Amino acid sequence: MKYTFFIVSICLCTLSCKKDSNSGGDKTQLLTSADWKYDNGGIGDANGNVLFDFSTLGVIPACSLDNTVKFNS
């Protein structure tokens, strides 16, 4: 169960993380150029309104909000 939660958390994090600056280049270079930190995430509607915020609902544990993720090419 913990393994499944960890995988889902990583997937959500990679889909919802954002980078402070856009240095251009291809997607692999952009993804691997620096560490990524969780900013926010949730489920929204087509208008961009957040219906379920993962950090306030407890889906993402508070101790995970300051973690970073490093991707390798």
mmJSON file of the N, C-alpha and C atoms, coordinates in Angstrom:
{"data_MODEL":{"atom_site":{
"group_PDB":["ATOM","ATOM","ATOM","ATOM","ATOM","ATOM","ATOM","ATOM","ATOM","ATOM","ATOM","ATOM","ATOM","ATOM","ATOM","ATOM","ATOM","ATOM","ATOM","ATOM","ATOM","ATOM","ATOM","ATOM","ATOM","ATOM","ATOM","ATOM","ATOM","ATOM","ATOM","ATOM","ATOM","ATOM","ATOM","ATOM","ATOM","ATOM","ATOM","ATOM","ATOM","ATOM","ATOM","ATOM","ATOM","ATOM","ATOM","ATOM","ATOM","ATOM","ATOM","ATOM","ATOM","ATOM","ATOM","ATOM","ATOM","ATOM","ATOM","ATOM","ATOM","ATOM","ATOM","ATOM","ATOM","ATOM","ATOM","ATOM","ATOM","ATOM","ATOM","ATOM","ATOM","ATOM","ATOM","ATOM","ATOM","ATOM","ATOM","ATOM","ATOM","ATOM","ATOM","ATOM","ATOM","ATOM","ATOM","ATOM","ATOM","ATOM","ATOM","ATOM","ATOM","ATOM","ATOM","ATOM","ATOM","ATOM","ATOM","ATOM","ATOM","ATOM","ATOM","ATOM","ATOM","ATOM","ATOM","ATOM","ATOM","ATOM","ATOM","ATOM","ATOM","ATOM","ATOM","ATOM","ATOM","ATOM","ATOM","ATOM","ATOM","ATOM","ATOM","ATOM","ATOM","ATOM","ATOM","ATOM","ATOM","ATOM","ATOM","ATOM","ATOM","ATOM","ATOM","ATOM","ATOM","ATOM","ATOM","ATOM","ATOM","ATOM","ATOM","ATOM","ATOM","ATOM","ATOM","ATOM","ATOM","ATOM","ATOM","ATOM","ATOM","ATOM","ATOM","ATOM","ATOM","ATOM","ATOM","ATOM","ATOM","ATOM","ATOM","ATOM","ATOM","ATOM","ATOM","ATOM","ATOM","ATOM","ATOM","ATOM","ATOM","ATOM","ATOM","ATOM","ATOM","ATOM","ATOM","ATOM","ATOM","ATOM","ATOM","ATOM","ATOM","ATOM","ATOM","ATOM","ATOM","ATOM","ATOM","ATOM","ATOM","ATOM","ATOM","ATOM","ATOM","ATOM","ATOM","ATOM","ATOM","ATOM","ATOM","ATOM","ATOM","ATOM","ATOM","ATOM","ATOM","ATOM","ATOM","ATOM","ATOM","ATOM","ATOM","ATOM","ATOM","ATOM","ATOM"],
"id":[1,2,3,4,5,6,7,8,9,10,11,12,13,14,15,16,17,18,19,20,21,22,23,24,25,26,27,28,29,30,31,32,33,34,35,36,37,38,39,40,41,42,43,44,45,46,47,48,49,50,51,52,53,54,55,56,57,58,59,60,61,62,63,64,65,66,67,68,69,70,71,72,73,74,75,76,77,78,79,80,81,82,83,84,85,86,87,88,89,90,91,92,93,94,95,96,97,98,99,100,101,102,103,104,105,106,107,108,109,110,111,112,113,114,115,116,117,118,119,120,121,122,123,124,125,126,127,128,129,130,131,132,133,134,135,136,137,138,139,140,141,142,143,144,145,146,147,148,149,150,151,152,153,154,155,156,157,158,159,160,161,162,163,164,165,166,167,168,169,170,171,172,173,174,175,176,177,178,179,180,181,182,183,184,185,186,187,188,189,190,191,192,193,194,195,196,197,198,199,200,201,202,203,204,205,206,207,208,209,210,211,212,213,214,215,216,217,218,219],
"type_symbol":["N","C","C","N","C","C","N","C","C","N","C","C","N","C","C","N","C","C","N","C","C","N","C","C","N","C","C","N","C","C","N","C","C","N","C","C","N","C","C","N","C","C","N","C","C","N","C","C","N","C","C","N","C","C","N","C","C","N","C","C","N","C","C","N","C","C","N","C","C","N","C","C","N","C","C","N","C","C","N","C","C","N","C","C","N","C","C","N","C","C","N","C","C","N","C","C","N","C","C","N","C","C","N","C","C","N","C","C","N","C","C","N","C","C","N","C","C","N","C","C","N","C","C","N","C","C","N","C","C","N","C","C","N","C","C","N","C","C","N","C","C","N","C","C","N","C","C","N","C","C","N","C","C","N","C","C","N","C","C","N","C","C","N","C","C","N","C","C","N","C","C","N","C","C","N","C","C","N","C","C","N","C","C","N","C","C","N","C","C","N","C","C","N","C","C","N","C","C","N","C","C","N","C","C","N","C","C","N","C","C","N","C","C","N","C","C","N","C","C"],
"label_atom_id":["N","CA","C","N","CA","C","N","CA","C","N","CA","C","N","CA","C","N","CA","C","N","CA","C","N","CA","C","N","CA","C","N","CA","C","N","CA","C","N","CA","C","N","CA","C","N","CA","C","N","CA","C","N","CA","C","N","CA","C","N","CA","C","N","CA","C","N","CA","C","N","CA","C","N","CA","C","N","CA","C","N","CA","C","N","CA","C","N","CA","C","N","CA","C","N","CA","C","N","CA","C","N","CA","C","N","CA","C","N","CA","C","N","CA","C","N","CA","C","N","CA","C","N","CA","C","N","CA","C","N","CA","C","N","CA","C","N","CA","C","N","CA","C","N","CA","C","N","CA","C","N","CA","C","N","CA","C","N","CA","C","N","CA","C","N","CA","C","N","CA","C","N","CA","C","N","CA","C","N","CA","C","N","CA","C","N","CA","C","N","CA","C","N","CA","C","N","CA","C","N","CA","C","N","CA","C","N","CA","C","N","CA","C","N","CA","C","N","CA","C","N","CA","C","N","CA","C","N","CA","C","N","CA","C","N","CA","C","N","CA","C","N","CA","C","N","CA","C","N","CA","C","N","CA","C"],
"label_alt_id":[null,null,null,null,null,null,null,null,null,null,null,null,null,null,null,null,null,null,null,null,null,null,null,null,null,null,null,null,null,null,null,null,null,null,null,null,null,null,null,null,null,null,null,null,null,null,null,null,null,null,null,null,null,null,null,null,null,null,null,null,null,null,null,null,null,null,null,null,null,null,null,null,null,null,null,null,null,null,null,null,null,null,null,null,null,null,null,null,null,null,null,null,null,null,null,null,null,null,null,null,null,null,null,null,null,null,null,null,null,null,null,null,null,null,null,null,null,null,null,null,null,null,null,null,null,null,null,null,null,null,null,null,null,null,null,null,null,null,null,null,null,null,null,null,null,null,null,null,null,null,null,null,null,null,null,null,null,null,null,null,null,null,null,null,null,null,null,null,null,null,null,null,null,null,null,null,null,null,null,null,null,null,null,null,null,null,null,null,null,null,null,null,null,null,null,null,null,null,null,null,null,null,null,null,null,null,null,null,null,null,null,null,null,null,null,null,null,null,null],
"label_comp_id":["MET","MET","MET","LYS","LYS","LYS","TYR","TYR","TYR","THR","THR","THR","PHE","PHE","PHE","PHE","PHE","PHE","ILE","ILE","ILE","VAL","VAL","VAL","SER","SER","SER","ILE","ILE","ILE","CYS","CYS","CYS","LEU","LEU","LEU","CYS","CYS","CYS","THR","THR","THR","LEU","LEU","LEU","SER","SER","SER","CYS","CYS","CYS","LYS","LYS","LYS","LYS","LYS","LYS","ASP","ASP","ASP","SER","SER","SER","ASN","ASN","ASN","SER","SER","SER","GLY","GLY","GLY","GLY","GLY","GLY","ASP","ASP","ASP","LYS","LYS","LYS","THR","THR","THR","GLN","GLN","GLN","LEU","LEU","LEU","LEU","LEU","LEU","THR","THR","THR","SER","SER","SER","ALA","ALA","ALA","ASP","ASP","ASP","TRP","TRP","TRP","LYS","LYS","LYS","TYR","TYR","TYR","ASP","ASP","ASP","ASN","ASN","ASN","GLY","GLY","GLY","GLY","GLY","GLY","ILE","ILE","ILE","GLY","GLY","GLY","ASP","ASP","ASP","ALA","ALA","ALA","ASN","ASN","ASN","GLY","GLY","GLY","ASN","ASN","ASN","VAL","VAL","VAL","LEU","LEU","LEU","PHE","PHE","PHE","ASP","ASP","ASP","PHE","PHE","PHE","SER","SER","SER","THR","THR","THR","LEU","LEU","LEU","GLY","GLY","GLY","VAL","VAL","VAL","ILE","ILE","ILE","PRO","PRO","PRO","ALA","ALA","ALA","CYS","CYS","CYS","SER","SER","SER","LEU","LEU","LEU","ASP","ASP","ASP","ASN","ASN","ASN","THR","THR","THR","VAL","VAL","VAL","LYS","LYS","LYS","PHE","PHE","PHE","ASN","ASN","ASN","SER","SER","SER"],
"label_asym_id":["A","A","A","A","A","A","A","A","A","A","A","A","A","A","A","A","A","A","A","A","A","A","A","A","A","A","A","A","A","A","A","A","A","A","A","A","A","A","A","A","A","A","A","A","A","A","A","A","A","A","A","A","A","A","A","A","A","A","A","A","A","A","A","A","A","A","A","A","A","A","A","A","A","A","A","A","A","A","A","A","A","A","A","A","A","A","A","A","A","A","A","A","A","A","A","A","A","A","A","A","A","A","A","A","A","A","A","A","A","A","A","A","A","A","A","A","A","A","A","A","A","A","A","A","A","A","A","A","A","A","A","A","A","A","A","A","A","A","A","A","A","A","A","A","A","A","A","A","A","A","A","A","A","A","A","A","A","A","A","A","A","A","A","A","A","A","A","A","A","A","A","A","A","A","A","A","A","A","A","A","A","A","A","A","A","A","A","A","A","A","A","A","A","A","A","A","A","A","A","A","A","A","A","A","A","A","A","A","A","A","A","A","A","A","A","A","A","A","A"],
"label_entity_id":["1","1","1","1","1","1","1","1","1","1","1","1","1","1","1","1","1","1","1","1","1","1","1","1","1","1","1","1","1","1","1","1","1","1","1","1","1","1","1","1","1","1","1","1","1","1","1","1","1","1","1","1","1","1","1","1","1","1","1","1","1","1","1","1","1","1","1","1","1","1","1","1","1","1","1","1","1","1","1","1","1","1","1","1","1","1","1","1","1","1","1","1","1","1","1","1","1","1","1","1","1","1","1","1","1","1","1","1","1","1","1","1","1","1","1","1","1","1","1","1","1","1","1","1","1","1","1","1","1","1","1","1","1","1","1","1","1","1","1","1","1","1","1","1","1","1","1","1","1","1","1","1","1","1","1","1","1","1","1","1","1","1","1","1","1","1","1","1","1","1","1","1","1","1","1","1","1","1","1","1","1","1","1","1","1","1","1","1","1","1","1","1","1","1","1","1","1","1","1","1","1","1","1","1","1","1","1","1","1","1","1","1","1","1","1","1","1","1","1"],
"label_seq_id":[1,1,1,2,2,2,3,3,3,4,4,4,5,5,5,6,6,6,7,7,7,8,8,8,9,9,9,10,10,10,11,11,11,12,12,12,13,13,13,14,14,14,15,15,15,16,16,16,17,17,17,18,18,18,19,19,19,20,20,20,21,21,21,22,22,22,23,23,23,24,24,24,25,25,25,26,26,26,27,27,27,28,28,28,29,29,29,30,30,30,31,31,31,32,32,32,33,33,33,34,34,34,35,35,35,36,36,36,37,37,37,38,38,38,39,39,39,40,40,40,41,41,41,42,42,42,43,43,43,44,44,44,45,45,45,46,46,46,47,47,47,48,48,48,49,49,49,50,50,50,51,51,51,52,52,52,53,53,53,54,54,54,55,55,55,56,56,56,57,57,57,58,58,58,59,59,59,60,60,60,61,61,61,62,62,62,63,63,63,64,64,64,65,65,65,66,66,66,67,67,67,68,68,68,69,69,69,70,70,70,71,71,71,72,72,72,73,73,73],
"pdbx_PDB_ins_code":[null,null,null,null,null,null,null,null,null,null,null,null,null,null,null,null,null,null,null,null,null,null,null,null,null,null,null,null,null,null,null,null,null,null,null,null,null,null,null,null,null,null,null,null,null,null,null,null,null,null,null,null,null,null,null,null,null,null,null,null,null,null,null,null,null,null,null,null,null,null,null,null,null,null,null,null,null,null,null,null,null,null,null,null,null,null,null,null,null,null,null,null,null,null,null,null,null,null,null,null,null,null,null,null,null,null,null,null,null,null,null,null,null,null,null,null,null,null,null,null,null,null,null,null,null,null,null,null,null,null,null,null,null,null,null,null,null,null,null,null,null,null,null,null,null,null,null,null,null,null,null,null,null,null,null,null,null,null,null,null,null,null,null,null,null,null,null,null,null,null,null,null,null,null,null,null,null,null,null,null,null,null,null,null,null,null,null,null,null,null,null,null,null,null,null,null,null,null,null,null,null,null,null,null,null,null,null,null,null,null,null,null,null,null,null,null,null,null,null],
"Cartn_x":[0.827,0.0,0.874,1.923,2.809,3.531,3.894,4.579,3.669,2.409,1.449,1.26,1.125,0.971,2.192,3.393,4.62,4.652,4.31,4.301,3.286,2.09,1.06,1.537,2.18,2.681,3.726,4.633,5.671,5.041,4.073,3.397,2.699,2.001,1.311,2.299,3.399,4.413,5.014,5.318,5.919,4.944,3.659,2.674,2.375,2.621,2.214,3.371,4.602,5.734,5.968,6.478,6.824,8.206,8.837,10.186,10.123,11.023,11.018,11.355,12.274,12.649,12.627,12.329,12.286,13.507,14.472,15.709,15.642,14.501,14.374,14.963,15.122,15.686,14.625,15.079,14.119,13.595,12.583,11.919,12.828,13.667,14.58,15.574,16.112,17.067,16.388,15.189,14.459,14.154,13.768,13.416,14.631,15.779,16.967,17.931,17.625,18.58,18.709,17.709,17.767,16.85,16.964,16.057,14.679,13.636,12.265,11.691,10.88,10.241,8.73,7.979,6.525,6.014,5.151,4.567,3.109,2.317,0.917,0.362,-0.799,-1.433,-2.867,-3.635,-5.031,-5.773,-7.051,-7.924,-8.785,-8.805,-9.551,-10.527,-11.286,-12.233,-11.623,-12.374,-11.881,-11.576,-12.124,-11.892,-10.675,-9.988,-8.8,-9.077,-10.305,-10.643,-10.24,-9.544,-9.113,-10.285,-10.691,-11.802,-11.321,-10.192,-9.615,-8.131,-7.715,-6.315,-5.643,-4.654,-4.019,-3.335,-2.709,-1.972,-2.9,-4.083,-4.994,-5.854,-6.03,-6.826,-6.013,-4.714,-3.875,-3.415,-3.672,-3.204,-1.68,-1.132,0.313,0.673,1.428,1.787,2.616,2.441,3.16,4.672,5.148,6.59,7.147,6.293,6.739,6.776,6.202,6.094,7.435,8.426,9.73,10.746,10.327,11.235,11.52,12.66,12.993,13.137,12.973,13.083,14.095,15.019,16.023,15.807,15.638,15.452,16.757,17.08,18.26,17.829,18.631,18.289,18.617],
"Cartn_y":[-1.185,0.0,1.252,1.257,2.418,2.596,1.492,1.565,2.2,1.806,2.371,3.861,4.249,5.663,6.456,5.889,6.56,6.781,5.773,5.888,6.936,6.909,7.896,9.3,9.443,10.75,11.286,10.424,10.84,11.242,10.465,10.806,12.152,12.372,13.646,14.791,14.535,15.569,15.953,14.967,15.269,15.974,15.738,16.417,17.821,18.073,19.367,20.263,19.814,20.646,21.714,22.829,23.85,24.378,24.901,25.412,26.934,27.541,28.992,29.724,29.181,29.85,28.853,29.354,28.521,28.862,27.948,28.213,27.795,27.298,26.876,25.502,25.104,23.81,22.735,21.507,20.42,20.005,19.185,18.802,18.005,17.15,16.361,17.271,18.228,19.159,19.997,20.448,21.245,20.431,19.178,18.316,17.942,17.749,17.266,18.374,19.619,20.701,21.082,20.783,21.183,20.287,20.418,19.712,20.368,19.57,20.06,19.938,20.907,20.92,21.03,20.287,20.303,21.707,22.233,23.557,23.431,22.808,22.556,21.524,21.047,20.076,19.87,19.392,19.153,18.7,18.563,18.207,19.422,19.845,21.038,20.786,21.82,21.739,22.383,22.436,22.959,24.455,25.164,26.603,26.938,25.934,26.149,26.308,26.098,26.171,24.874,24.985,23.804,23.311,22.062,21.473,20.725,20.034,19.275,19.604,20.282,20.63,19.497,18.843,17.681,18.001,19.165,19.468,19.728,20.299,20.563,19.352,18.429,17.234,16.12,16.285,15.268,14.187,14.344,13.361,13.402,14.598,14.78,15.104,14.235,14.502,15.781,16.49,17.741,17.544,16.391,16.144,15.976,15.773,15.626,16.943,17.984,19.249,19.957,19.624,20.263,19.355,18.221,17.309,17.818,17.42,17.723,16.418,16.531,15.378,15.721,14.824,15.014,13.962,14.403,13.498,13.403,12.196,11.953,11.57,11.969,11.631,10.191],
"Cartn_z":[0.0,0.0,0.0,0.825,0.863,-0.467,-1.099,-2.385,-3.431,-3.459,-4.408,-4.141,-2.89,-2.542,-2.981,-2.802,-3.203,-4.712,-5.491,-6.952,-7.397,-6.822,-7.17,-6.8,-5.658,-5.234,-6.201,-6.626,-7.576,-8.905,-9.378,-10.636,-10.527,-9.44,-9.252,-9.148,-8.486,-8.326,-9.673,-10.496,-11.787,-12.702,-12.528,-13.356,-12.868,-11.603,-11.059,-10.642,-10.791,-10.412,-11.472,-11.037,-12.005,-11.704,-12.709,-12.602,-12.56,-11.814,-11.676,-12.97,-13.742,-14.985,-16.135,-17.309,-18.506,-19.343,-19.378,-20.092,-21.558,-22.012,-23.396,-23.602,-24.851,-25.163,-25.256,-25.47,-25.591,-24.215,-24.216,-22.968,-22.042,-22.594,-21.766,-21.059,-21.781,-21.178,-20.096,-20.355,-19.375,-18.12,-18.3,-17.171,-16.331,-16.963,-16.253,-15.821,-16.121,-15.864,-14.39,-13.563,-12.155,-11.328,-10.009,-9.104,-9.153,-8.942,-8.951,-7.548,-7.164,-5.857,-6.053,-5.247,-5.315,-5.011,-5.873,-5.655,-5.239,-6.069,-5.737,-6.702,-6.402,-7.265,-6.848,-7.77,-7.473,-8.702,-8.551,-9.66,-9.942,-11.191,-11.549,-12.675,-12.973,-14.077,-15.32,-16.396,-17.666,-17.604,-16.628,-16.496,-15.648,-15.133,-14.322,-12.839,-12.424,-10.998,-10.307,-9.186,-8.427,-7.594,-7.841,-7.103,-5.868,-5.987,-4.886,-4.807,-3.756,-3.546,-2.775,-3.384,-2.776,-1.453,-1.332,-0.104,1.076,0.853,1.966,2.314,1.383,1.647,2.286,2.396,3.02,2.066,0.766,-0.211,-0.29,-0.271,-0.226,1.224,1.894,3.294,3.422,4.517,4.745,4.698,5.133,5.138,3.723,2.724,1.344,0.587,1.146,0.431,0.264,1.097,0.949,0.265,-0.26,-0.952,-2.365,-2.901,-4.282,-5.059,-6.379,-7.266,-8.344,-8.623,-9.668,-10.747,-11.989,-13.117,-13.9,-14.34,-15.155,-16.557,-17.53,-18.92,-19.242],
"occupancy":[1.0,1.0,1.0,1.0,1.0,1.0,1.0,1.0,1.0,1.0,1.0,1.0,1.0,1.0,1.0,1.0,1.0,1.0,1.0,1.0,1.0,1.0,1.0,1.0,1.0,1.0,1.0,1.0,1.0,1.0,1.0,1.0,1.0,1.0,1.0,1.0,1.0,1.0,1.0,1.0,1.0,1.0,1.0,1.0,1.0,1.0,1.0,1.0,1.0,1.0,1.0,1.0,1.0,1.0,1.0,1.0,1.0,1.0,1.0,1.0,1.0,1.0,1.0,1.0,1.0,1.0,1.0,1.0,1.0,1.0,1.0,1.0,1.0,1.0,1.0,1.0,1.0,1.0,1.0,1.0,1.0,1.0,1.0,1.0,1.0,1.0,1.0,1.0,1.0,1.0,1.0,1.0,1.0,1.0,1.0,1.0,1.0,1.0,1.0,1.0,1.0,1.0,1.0,1.0,1.0,1.0,1.0,1.0,1.0,1.0,1.0,1.0,1.0,1.0,1.0,1.0,1.0,1.0,1.0,1.0,1.0,1.0,1.0,1.0,1.0,1.0,1.0,1.0,1.0,1.0,1.0,1.0,1.0,1.0,1.0,1.0,1.0,1.0,1.0,1.0,1.0,1.0,1.0,1.0,1.0,1.0,1.0,1.0,1.0,1.0,1.0,1.0,1.0,1.0,1.0,1.0,1.0,1.0,1.0,1.0,1.0,1.0,1.0,1.0,1.0,1.0,1.0,1.0,1.0,1.0,1.0,1.0,1.0,1.0,1.0,1.0,1.0,1.0,1.0,1.0,1.0,1.0,1.0,1.0,1.0,1.0,1.0,1.0,1.0,1.0,1.0,1.0,1.0,1.0,1.0,1.0,1.0,1.0,1.0,1.0,1.0,1.0,1.0,1.0,1.0,1.0,1.0,1.0,1.0,1.0,1.0,1.0,1.0,1.0,1.0,1.0,1.0,1.0,1.0],
"B_iso_or_equiv":[0.0,0.0,0.0,0.0,0.0,0.0,0.0,0.0,0.0,0.0,0.0,0.0,0.0,0.0,0.0,0.0,0.0,0.0,0.0,0.0,0.0,0.0,0.0,0.0,0.0,0.0,0.0,0.0,0.0,0.0,0.0,0.0,0.0,0.0,0.0,0.0,0.0,0.0,0.0,0.0,0.0,0.0,0.0,0.0,0.0,0.0,0.0,0.0,0.0,0.0,0.0,0.0,0.0,0.0,0.0,0.0,0.0,0.0,0.0,0.0,0.0,0.0,0.0,0.0,0.0,0.0,0.0,0.0,0.0,0.0,0.0,0.0,0.0,0.0,0.0,0.0,0.0,0.0,0.0,0.0,0.0,0.0,0.0,0.0,0.0,0.0,0.0,0.0,0.0,0.0,0.0,0.0,0.0,0.0,0.0,0.0,0.0,0.0,0.0,0.0,0.0,0.0,0.0,0.0,0.0,0.0,0.0,0.0,0.0,0.0,0.0,0.0,0.0,0.0,0.0,0.0,0.0,0.0,0.0,0.0,0.0,0.0,0.0,0.0,0.0,0.0,0.0,0.0,0.0,0.0,0.0,0.0,0.0,0.0,0.0,0.0,0.0,0.0,0.0,0.0,0.0,0.0,0.0,0.0,0.0,0.0,0.0,0.0,0.0,0.0,0.0,0.0,0.0,0.0,0.0,0.0,0.0,0.0,0.0,0.0,0.0,0.0,0.0,0.0,0.0,0.0,0.0,0.0,0.0,0.0,0.0,0.0,0.0,0.0,0.0,0.0,0.0,0.0,0.0,0.0,0.0,0.0,0.0,0.0,0.0,0.0,0.0,0.0,0.0,0.0,0.0,0.0,0.0,0.0,0.0,0.0,0.0,0.0,0.0,0.0,0.0,0.0,0.0,0.0,0.0,0.0,0.0,0.0,0.0,0.0,0.0,0.0,0.0,0.0,0.0,0.0,0.0,0.0,0.0],
"pdbx_formal_charge":[null,null,null,null,null,null,null,null,null,null,null,null,null,null,null,null,null,null,null,null,null,null,null,null,null,null,null,null,null,null,null,null,null,null,null,null,null,null,null,null,null,null,null,null,null,null,null,null,null,null,null,null,null,null,null,null,null,null,null,null,null,null,null,null,null,null,null,null,null,null,null,null,null,null,null,null,null,null,null,null,null,null,null,null,null,null,null,null,null,null,null,null,null,null,null,null,null,null,null,null,null,null,null,null,null,null,null,null,null,null,null,null,null,null,null,null,null,null,null,null,null,null,null,null,null,null,null,null,null,null,null,null,null,null,null,null,null,null,null,null,null,null,null,null,null,null,null,null,null,null,null,null,null,null,null,null,null,null,null,null,null,null,null,null,null,null,null,null,null,null,null,null,null,null,null,null,null,null,null,null,null,null,null,null,null,null,null,null,null,null,null,null,null,null,null,null,null,null,null,null,null,null,null,null,null,null,null,null,null,null,null,null,null,null,null,null,null,null,null],
"auth_seq_id":[1,1,1,2,2,2,3,3,3,4,4,4,5,5,5,6,6,6,7,7,7,8,8,8,9,9,9,10,10,10,11,11,11,12,12,12,13,13,13,14,14,14,15,15,15,16,16,16,17,17,17,18,18,18,19,19,19,20,20,20,21,21,21,22,22,22,23,23,23,24,24,24,25,25,25,26,26,26,27,27,27,28,28,28,29,29,29,30,30,30,31,31,31,32,32,32,33,33,33,34,34,34,35,35,35,36,36,36,37,37,37,38,38,38,39,39,39,40,40,40,41,41,41,42,42,42,43,43,43,44,44,44,45,45,45,46,46,46,47,47,47,48,48,48,49,49,49,50,50,50,51,51,51,52,52,52,53,53,53,54,54,54,55,55,55,56,56,56,57,57,57,58,58,58,59,59,59,60,60,60,61,61,61,62,62,62,63,63,63,64,64,64,65,65,65,66,66,66,67,67,67,68,68,68,69,69,69,70,70,70,71,71,71,72,72,72,73,73,73],
"auth_comp_id":["MET","MET","MET","LYS","LYS","LYS","TYR","TYR","TYR","THR","THR","THR","PHE","PHE","PHE","PHE","PHE","PHE","ILE","ILE","ILE","VAL","VAL","VAL","SER","SER","SER","ILE","ILE","ILE","CYS","CYS","CYS","LEU","LEU","LEU","CYS","CYS","CYS","THR","THR","THR","LEU","LEU","LEU","SER","SER","SER","CYS","CYS","CYS","LYS","LYS","LYS","LYS","LYS","LYS","ASP","ASP","ASP","SER","SER","SER","ASN","ASN","ASN","SER","SER","SER","GLY","GLY","GLY","GLY","GLY","GLY","ASP","ASP","ASP","LYS","LYS","LYS","THR","THR","THR","GLN","GLN","GLN","LEU","LEU","LEU","LEU","LEU","LEU","THR","THR","THR","SER","SER","SER","ALA","ALA","ALA","ASP","ASP","ASP","TRP","TRP","TRP","LYS","LYS","LYS","TYR","TYR","TYR","ASP","ASP","ASP","ASN","ASN","ASN","GLY","GLY","GLY","GLY","GLY","GLY","ILE","ILE","ILE","GLY","GLY","GLY","ASP","ASP","ASP","ALA","ALA","ALA","ASN","ASN","ASN","GLY","GLY","GLY","ASN","ASN","ASN","VAL","VAL","VAL","LEU","LEU","LEU","PHE","PHE","PHE","ASP","ASP","ASP","PHE","PHE","PHE","SER","SER","SER","THR","THR","THR","LEU","LEU","LEU","GLY","GLY","GLY","VAL","VAL","VAL","ILE","ILE","ILE","PRO","PRO","PRO","ALA","ALA","ALA","CYS","CYS","CYS","SER","SER","SER","LEU","LEU","LEU","ASP","ASP","ASP","ASN","ASN","ASN","THR","THR","THR","VAL","VAL","VAL","LYS","LYS","LYS","PHE","PHE","PHE","ASN","ASN","ASN","SER","SER","SER"],
"auth_asym_id":["A","A","A","A","A","A","A","A","A","A","A","A","A","A","A","A","A","A","A","A","A","A","A","A","A","A","A","A","A","A","A","A","A","A","A","A","A","A","A","A","A","A","A","A","A","A","A","A","A","A","A","A","A","A","A","A","A","A","A","A","A","A","A","A","A","A","A","A","A","A","A","A","A","A","A","A","A","A","A","A","A","A","A","A","A","A","A","A","A","A","A","A","A","A","A","A","A","A","A","A","A","A","A","A","A","A","A","A","A","A","A","A","A","A","A","A","A","A","A","A","A","A","A","A","A","A","A","A","A","A","A","A","A","A","A","A","A","A","A","A","A","A","A","A","A","A","A","A","A","A","A","A","A","A","A","A","A","A","A","A","A","A","A","A","A","A","A","A","A","A","A","A","A","A","A","A","A","A","A","A","A","A","A","A","A","A","A","A","A","A","A","A","A","A","A","A","A","A","A","A","A","A","A","A","A","A","A","A","A","A","A","A","A","A","A","A","A","A","A"],
"auth_atom_id":["N","CA","C","N","CA","C","N","CA","C","N","CA","C","N","CA","C","N","CA","C","N","CA","C","N","CA","C","N","CA","C","N","CA","C","N","CA","C","N","CA","C","N","CA","C","N","CA","C","N","CA","C","N","CA","C","N","CA","C","N","CA","C","N","CA","C","N","CA","C","N","CA","C","N","CA","C","N","CA","C","N","CA","C","N","CA","C","N","CA","C","N","CA","C","N","CA","C","N","CA","C","N","CA","C","N","CA","C","N","CA","C","N","CA","C","N","CA","C","N","CA","C","N","CA","C","N","CA","C","N","CA","C","N","CA","C","N","CA","C","N","CA","C","N","CA","C","N","CA","C","N","CA","C","N","CA","C","N","CA","C","N","CA","C","N","CA","C","N","CA","C","N","CA","C","N","CA","C","N","CA","C","N","CA","C","N","CA","C","N","CA","C","N","CA","C","N","CA","C","N","CA","C","N","CA","C","N","CA","C","N","CA","C","N","CA","C","N","CA","C","N","CA","C","N","CA","C","N","CA","C","N","CA","C","N","CA","C","N","CA","C","N","CA","C","N","CA","C","N","CA","C","N","CA","C"],
"pdbx_PDB_model_num":[1,1,1,1,1,1,1,1,1,1,1,1,1,1,1,1,1,1,1,1,1,1,1,1,1,1,1,1,1,1,1,1,1,1,1,1,1,1,1,1,1,1,1,1,1,1,1,1,1,1,1,1,1,1,1,1,1,1,1,1,1,1,1,1,1,1,1,1,1,1,1,1,1,1,1,1,1,1,1,1,1,1,1,1,1,1,1,1,1,1,1,1,1,1,1,1,1,1,1,1,1,1,1,1,1,1,1,1,1,1,1,1,1,1,1,1,1,1,1,1,1,1,1,1,1,1,1,1,1,1,1,1,1,1,1,1,1,1,1,1,1,1,1,1,1,1,1,1,1,1,1,1,1,1,1,1,1,1,1,1,1,1,1,1,1,1,1,1,1,1,1,1,1,1,1,1,1,1,1,1,1,1,1,1,1,1,1,1,1,1,1,1,1,1,1,1,1,1,1,1,1,1,1,1,1,1,1,1,1,1,1,1,1,1,1,1,1,1,1]
}}}
